[in-house]
Amino acid sequence: MPPRENPTARQARLGTELRRLRERAGKTAREAAGMLGTDQGKISHIESGRIGVSEERIRKLATFYECSDQALLDALCAIAREHRGQFWWDEYRGILAPSWLDTSELEHHAVSMQILQTVSVPGLLQTEDYARALFRGGVVELPPEEIEARTEHRMRRKAVLERDNPPPFDVFLHEAALRMRFGGRKVAKAQLEQLMLDSERPNITVRVIPFTNEEYFEATQPVLYAYGVVPQLDTVQVDAPIGGFFLDAEATLARYRLFFGRARKVSLDPDESRNLIYHIAREL
C-alpha cells in the first residue's frame, strides 16, 4: 500500500508519539527498523503518519524502547485501530479542507476542552444563522454550496456536547464577542439567547472577560485546549486568519495551561457571566 499523501492530524500524532518514545530511548530509526525487520524508510513513514502501524508493532516497539506506560500504549493502539470512513466527518472528505475534519476529530476524542475566543462565539455553541453569517464574511467570498457545507458540518459538530457523558467544555469569551452583531440584531440576539441556554447545561461553563477587567491579558487569537485520554495526547489548536494549526510540544502545552489559568483569573464567574450575557441580549 502506498504512503498516505494527507494523513489526518490524529494519524500524524500517532507517528509523532512513536518518534518521541524512540528518541527518549536513545534509539535510531535504523535500530527500530531492524527490530521490526523492515527498512529505515518505513520507520520514517510510520513516524510521519504516512503509513499505518499495527497494534502488535506498536507494542513491540514499546518493549524495545522500554516504555512501561500502559495507558499511553493503549491510547496509541486505539488510534491505530481507527480507519477512514469510521466517523461522520469522513463524509466531508473531498468537500471541505482536511483541517475541518481534523477539528471534528480532535473534539470527538477529547475528554474535556477549554476554549477562549475574543471576537466570536465558539463554533460548538453557534446557531445556524450565526455560523452562516460568519462564513459569508470571510476574506474570500465563498460560493453558496461551500457556505452550506461549512454550516452543516459546524452544526453536526455539536453532537460531541450532546452525546451520553459529554466532555466538560469550559468557554472563555471576551465581552467584545458578545457585542458583535454578526448577521444583524436578530441573529446576534438569538445567538446570545442560545448561549445562555447552553451555559445552563451541566457540562458547559461560560465565563466572560469583561471590558471592565483592569489586568492586561494577551488573548488575540482563538485557542482551544483539548485534553486527551492521556496527558501525552493533549493538543492545542490555534486559529488564525490564514488557517489553524495544532501544537503538542510538552513545554507549549504547559504554557497554554497557564494561559487558561490566567483567563480564569481575569474572567467573571459563571453566574456573573450569564447575567452580563442576559443584559447585552436585552440591549439588542
Backbone torsions as a table, in degrees:
resi	resn	phi	psi	omega
1	MET	NA	129.0	-178.5
2	PRO	-68.8	156.1	178.8
3	PRO	-60.4	149.4	176.2
4	ARG	-67.3	137.6	175.7
5	GLU	-79.0	-35.3	-176.3
6	ASN	-133.9	78.5	176.8
7	PRO	-63.2	149.2	175.7
8	THR	-70.0	165.5	178.5
9	ALA	-60.2	-35.7	-178.9
10	ARG	-71.9	-38.1	175.3
11	GLN	-64.2	-41.9	178.4
12	ALA	-65.2	-35.2	-179.2
13	ARG	-67.1	-37.4	175.5
14	LEU	-57.5	-46.8	178.9
15	GLY	-63.4	-40.7	179.4
16	THR	-60.1	-44.1	-178.8
17	GLU	-67.5	-35.1	176.2
18	LEU	-66.6	-39.4	177.1
19	ARG	-63.8	-41.7	179.1
20	ARG	-62.6	-40.6	177.0
21	LEU	-61.1	-42.5	-179.9
22	ARG	-63.9	-45.4	-177.2
23	GLU	-66.6	-37.3	178.0
24	ARG	-65.4	-30.4	179.8
25	ALA	-80.9	-7.8	-179.8
26	GLY	73.5	26.3	-179.7
27	LYS	-100.4	150.2	176.2
28	THR	-92.3	162.3	176.5
29	ALA	-62.0	-33.2	179.0
30	ARG	-65.6	-40.8	177.8
31	GLU	-65.8	-39.7	178.2
32	ALA	-64.8	-39.6	178.1
33	ALA	-63.3	-41.6	178.3
34	GLY	-62.3	-36.9	178.7
35	MET	-62.8	-38.9	-178.6
36	LEU	-89.6	-4.9	-178.6
37	GLY	69.8	37.2	-180.0
38	THR	-132.9	-167.2	-178.2
39	ASP	-105.3	163.7	-176.2
40	GLN	-62.0	-34.0	179.7
41	GLY	-61.0	-36.3	179.9
42	LYS	-69.1	-37.5	176.4
43	ILE	-61.9	-41.0	178.5
44	SER	-60.2	-43.4	179.7
45	HIS	-66.9	-38.5	177.6
46	ILE	-62.9	-44.5	-175.8
47	GLU	-74.7	-13.5	174.9
48	SER	-99.3	-2.5	-179.4
49	GLY	80.6	7.7	-175.3
50	ARG	-80.5	-18.8	170.5
51	ILE	-135.2	152.1	-178.8
52	GLY	-77.0	169.1	178.8
53	VAL	-141.4	138.9	-177.1
54	SER	-76.7	160.2	176.1
55	GLU	-60.4	-39.1	179.9
56	GLU	-60.2	-43.1	-179.0
57	ARG	-70.5	-34.7	176.4
58	ILE	-60.1	-44.6	-177.3
59	ARG	-72.0	-32.3	175.5
60	LYS	-65.3	-44.4	178.6
61	LEU	-64.0	-40.2	179.7
62	ALA	-61.2	-39.9	176.9
63	THR	-64.2	-43.0	179.2
64	PHE	-63.1	-35.6	-179.3
65	TYR	-86.3	0.0	-178.9
66	GLU	57.7	42.2	176.9
67	CYS	-93.4	122.2	-178.9
68	SER	-111.2	11.6	-179.5
69	ASP	-80.8	91.5	-175.1
70	GLN	-67.1	-34.1	179.2
71	ALA	-62.7	-43.1	177.8
72	LEU	-64.9	-45.2	-178.8
73	LEU	-62.7	-40.9	178.0
74	ASP	-62.2	-39.3	179.6
75	ALA	-66.4	-40.7	178.9
76	LEU	-67.1	-38.5	178.4
77	CYS	-66.7	-34.4	177.7
78	ALA	-63.8	-39.4	176.1
79	ILE	-63.3	-42.8	-177.7
80	ALA	-62.2	-29.8	-178.5
81	ARG	-79.6	-13.9	-179.6
82	GLU	-72.3	154.0	-178.8
83	HIS	-144.4	155.8	-179.3
84	ARG	-62.9	137.9	-178.6
85	GLY	93.6	-3.5	-176.4
86	GLN	-78.6	-27.2	-172.4
87	PHE	-117.4	160.5	-173.0
88	TRP	-61.7	-34.3	-175.7
89	TRP	-68.9	-15.3	177.4
90	ASP	-64.1	-19.4	177.5
91	GLU	-65.1	-20.1	-177.6
92	TYR	-97.8	4.4	178.7
93	ARG	-66.7	126.1	-175.7
94	GLY	89.3	-6.1	177.7
95	ILE	-108.7	-46.9	176.8
96	LEU	-113.1	160.3	179.6
97	ALA	-62.2	148.6	-178.8
98	PRO	-53.8	-31.5	-178.7
99	SER	-62.2	-29.8	178.0
100	TRP	-67.5	-39.7	178.7
101	LEU	-70.1	-37.3	178.4
102	ASP	-62.2	-36.7	178.1
103	THR	-64.9	-45.1	177.9
104	SER	-59.6	-42.5	-179.0
105	GLU	-63.8	-44.2	-180.0
106	LEU	-61.2	-47.1	-179.2
107	GLU	-64.4	-41.1	-177.0
108	HIS	-60.9	-38.6	-174.2
109	HIS	-93.7	-4.9	-179.6
110	ALA	-71.8	142.0	176.1
111	VAL	-91.0	-18.7	170.7
112	SER	-164.0	160.9	-176.4
113	MET	-142.4	148.8	170.2
114	GLN	-128.1	139.5	179.3
115	ILE	-140.4	145.1	174.6
116	LEU	-127.7	129.4	176.3
117	GLN	-136.9	143.7	-175.1
118	THR	-111.4	-17.8	-174.5
119	VAL	-119.5	-30.3	-177.5
120	SER	-137.4	163.6	176.3
121	VAL	-73.3	141.1	180.0
122	PRO	-57.3	147.1	-177.0
123	GLY	-54.0	-39.0	-177.8
124	LEU	-66.4	-15.1	-178.5
125	LEU	-115.0	8.0	-177.1
126	GLN	-80.3	147.3	170.1
127	THR	-80.4	164.5	-178.7
128	GLU	-63.0	-43.9	-178.7
129	ASP	-66.2	-38.1	179.6
130	TYR	-66.0	-45.4	178.7
131	ALA	-60.9	-43.5	-179.0
132	ARG	-62.8	-38.5	178.4
133	ALA	-63.1	-38.8	178.2
134	LEU	-65.0	-42.6	-177.6
135	PHE	-68.4	-27.2	178.1
136	ARG	-75.2	-16.1	-176.0
137	GLY	-104.7	22.7	-178.7
138	GLY	-71.3	173.8	178.9
139	VAL	-61.2	-39.8	178.4
140	VAL	-109.7	133.5	178.4
141	GLU	-67.8	123.9	-176.3
142	LEU	-94.1	147.3	174.4
143	PRO	-67.1	154.2	-177.2
144	PRO	-54.2	-39.5	-177.7
145	GLU	-67.2	-31.7	177.2
146	GLU	-71.1	-41.0	177.6
147	ILE	-61.1	-43.1	-178.8
148	GLU	-68.3	-38.3	178.2
149	ALA	-64.6	-42.3	179.0
150	ARG	-65.5	-41.5	-179.7
151	THR	-65.8	-44.9	179.2
152	GLU	-60.8	-44.8	179.5
153	HIS	-60.4	-44.0	-178.9
154	ARG	-63.9	-39.1	178.9
155	MET	-67.1	-35.6	179.5
156	ARG	-70.6	-26.5	177.4
157	ARG	-61.8	-25.2	-178.3
158	LYS	-59.6	-20.5	-177.5
159	ALA	-57.6	-27.1	-178.1
160	VAL	-64.1	-28.1	-179.8
161	LEU	-93.4	-3.6	-176.1
162	GLU	-113.4	-3.5	-178.4
163	ARG	-77.1	172.1	174.2
164	ASP	-62.1	137.2	-178.5
165	ASN	51.9	58.8	-179.6
166	PRO	-67.9	155.0	179.9
167	PRO	-70.3	145.0	171.9
168	PRO	-59.5	139.4	-176.8
169	PHE	-132.3	106.8	178.6
170	ASP	-97.2	121.3	-175.0
171	VAL	-113.6	127.2	174.9
172	PHE	-114.2	118.3	-177.0
173	LEU	-121.6	130.7	171.7
174	HIS	-73.9	147.2	179.8
175	GLU	-56.0	-29.2	178.9
176	ALA	-57.2	-37.8	-179.5
177	ALA	-64.9	-29.8	-179.0
178	LEU	-77.0	-23.7	-175.2
179	ARG	-97.1	-8.3	175.1
180	MET	-67.8	138.5	-176.3
181	ARG	-110.7	49.0	-179.4
182	PHE	-59.7	127.7	-179.8
183	GLY	85.6	-3.2	-179.5
184	GLY	101.2	170.5	-175.8
185	ARG	-57.6	-46.3	-175.9
186	LYS	-61.8	-46.0	180.0
187	VAL	-65.7	-44.3	-178.8
188	ALA	-63.8	-41.6	179.7
189	LYS	-65.5	-42.9	178.6
190	ALA	-62.1	-35.3	178.5
191	GLN	-66.9	-42.6	179.0
192	LEU	-66.1	-38.1	178.0
193	GLU	-65.0	-39.7	176.9
194	GLN	-66.9	-37.7	178.3
195	LEU	-61.9	-39.9	177.6
196	MET	-64.2	-41.0	177.7
197	LEU	-64.1	-43.9	179.8
198	ASP	-63.0	-35.8	-177.4
199	SER	-67.5	-15.0	179.1
200	GLU	-90.1	-7.3	178.5
201	ARG	-73.8	143.8	-172.2
202	PRO	-63.4	-24.5	-177.2
203	ASN	-95.7	-1.5	-176.4
204	ILE	-118.9	128.6	176.6
205	THR	-123.3	126.6	-179.9
206	VAL	-114.4	127.0	176.3
207	ARG	-125.9	136.2	-178.0
208	VAL	-107.3	134.0	171.5
209	ILE	-90.5	107.7	-172.0
210	PRO	-80.2	160.1	174.3
211	PHE	-59.7	-26.0	-177.8
212	THR	-78.3	-3.6	177.3
213	ASN	-60.8	130.5	-175.9
214	GLU	-104.4	0.1	178.9
215	GLU	-102.0	129.3	-180.0
216	TYR	-64.4	135.4	179.2
217	PHE	-141.8	115.6	-177.4
218	GLU	-76.6	102.9	-179.5
219	ALA	-146.5	83.4	-175.2
220	THR	-108.5	-13.4	-179.4
221	GLN	-126.5	145.9	176.1
222	PRO	-62.2	133.7	-178.4
223	VAL	-131.9	130.2	174.7
224	LEU	-117.0	129.5	173.2
225	TYR	-111.0	114.0	179.7
226	ALA	-106.7	120.0	179.3
227	TYR	-83.6	128.9	179.0
228	GLY	-85.3	175.7	179.8
229	VAL	-65.3	-21.9	170.6
230	VAL	-132.8	152.0	-176.9
231	PRO	-56.5	-30.5	-178.8
232	GLN	-64.5	-18.0	-178.7
233	LEU	-103.3	11.0	171.8
234	ASP	-59.1	148.2	-178.3
235	THR	-144.8	140.0	172.7
236	VAL	-108.8	133.4	173.3
237	GLN	-114.1	127.1	178.5
238	VAL	-115.6	128.9	178.4
239	ASP	-95.1	147.4	177.3
240	ALA	-146.6	161.0	-179.4
241	PRO	-56.2	-27.6	-178.7
242	ILE	-95.5	5.4	178.9
243	GLY	125.4	159.0	-178.8
244	GLY	-90.4	166.8	176.6
245	PHE	-149.0	155.9	-178.4
246	PHE	-102.9	145.0	177.4
247	LEU	-128.1	139.7	-178.7
248	ASP	-146.2	7.8	176.9
249	ALA	-65.1	140.2	-174.7
250	GLU	-55.8	-45.9	-178.6
251	ALA	-65.8	-37.1	178.9
252	THR	-66.3	-43.6	177.9
253	LEU	-60.0	-41.0	179.4
254	ALA	-61.8	-40.8	179.6
255	ARG	-64.9	-38.4	-179.8
256	TYR	-73.2	-27.0	173.1
257	ARG	-66.1	-38.8	174.6
258	LEU	-66.0	-37.7	178.1
259	PHE	-57.3	-46.5	-179.1
260	PHE	-73.1	-29.1	173.2
261	GLY	-63.2	-39.2	176.8
262	ARG	-66.3	-40.0	178.7
263	ALA	-60.4	-41.0	178.8
264	ARG	-62.5	-38.5	-177.1
265	LYS	-65.9	-37.4	-174.9
266	VAL	-94.5	-0.2	-178.1
267	SER	-99.1	162.3	174.9
268	LEU	-74.1	159.0	176.8
269	ASP	-74.5	167.5	-174.8
270	PRO	-56.2	-40.6	179.7
271	ASP	-67.4	-44.2	177.7
272	GLU	-63.6	-37.7	179.7
273	SER	-65.2	-44.1	179.4
274	ARG	-62.8	-37.9	179.0
275	ASN	-65.4	-40.4	178.2
276	LEU	-66.2	-42.6	178.1
277	ILE	-58.6	-43.4	-179.1
278	TYR	-59.5	-46.1	-176.8
279	HIS	-70.1	-35.7	176.7
280	ILE	-65.8	-40.4	178.4
281	ALA	-63.4	-37.6	-179.8
282	ARG	-66.1	-26.0	-179.7
283	GLU	-73.3	-19.4	-176.2
284	LEU	-80.3	NA	NA
